[in-house]
Amino acid sequence: MNAEREEAGSSPHHVGRSDFETYQRELALVDEIIGLKAALAQEAVRNAPDRLELEELRTEYHALLRSSTWKLGRIVVLPLRIVRRIARRVG
């Protein structure tokens, strides 16, 4: 049986080492994936306050656009905006 393996160009030690190296490489890749998942989770936790603040700012912005003060201001300034648009087209 050993003669057949040597004729085929492989020895039992070579096959075992190759399997072991493959196993080590797989373990290293799994470890790297776990590390990347942990880093991603840390970034998600670190960015969570930013997302909350952004959502609060969006809420404030939409409340501002719905306010009567904003709407009244847009109406008061409307003639100036119209004059400015005409001036851009002409000049």
Summary of the structure (lengths in Angstrom):
residues: 91
radius of gyration: 34.3
end to end distance: 95.4
largest distance: 98.8
contacts: 165
relative contact order: 0.04
helix: 93%
strand: 0%
